Amino acid sequence: MSYAAQPVAQVTAPAASPAAAPAASIASIPAGTPMDIEITELLSTKTSKVGDKFALKLAQPLKIGDTIVVPAGTPGTGEVIDVGKPGIGGKPGKLVIAGRFLTLDGTTIGIRGLQLRPIGGEDRTNVVLATSFVPYIGMASFLISGGHVEIPAGAWATAKLAAPFVPAAPATAP
């Protein structure tokens, strides 16, 4: 008995429509992604108190590929964690601050690991004696010998995303 070769049927899967794409395909920005933050108001051991909130903003946009998902200028909030006034005998002042979050279209984006950057590229090693980094809470500690600590408005810091950020899916046309 002989068998003739039977043609093999080709099965083509139906094309998926863009609206049917699974949510898991939306790209995200991973936790720990570094970002530039600008502190937008003066902080000082002369005036700041523990628990004070202060304004900050995203200095450079966050992107996925070439797409901006969190624009520069996105506002945020930080918090004063500890304040120590300078003391007798040259005891340094202490100002501990933390970046808490950015707010984008009603969505809170947690940030951590706030570290002050040199102002204007100048070497401030004689001013900044110690920096403390607590990964989850995101604190930065600045100690200045023999005087008050002052962080001017416009100072830049580096922070990291506390958790992955998945941008909202763009609206699809009907």
Salt bridges, closest charged atoms under 4 A:
ASP36 OD1 - ARG117 NH1 2.36
GLU79 OE2 - LYS53 NZ 3.50
GLU79 OE1 - ARG100 NE 3.06
ASP82 OD2 - LYS94 NZ 2.60
GLU122 OE2 - ARG124 NH1 3.66
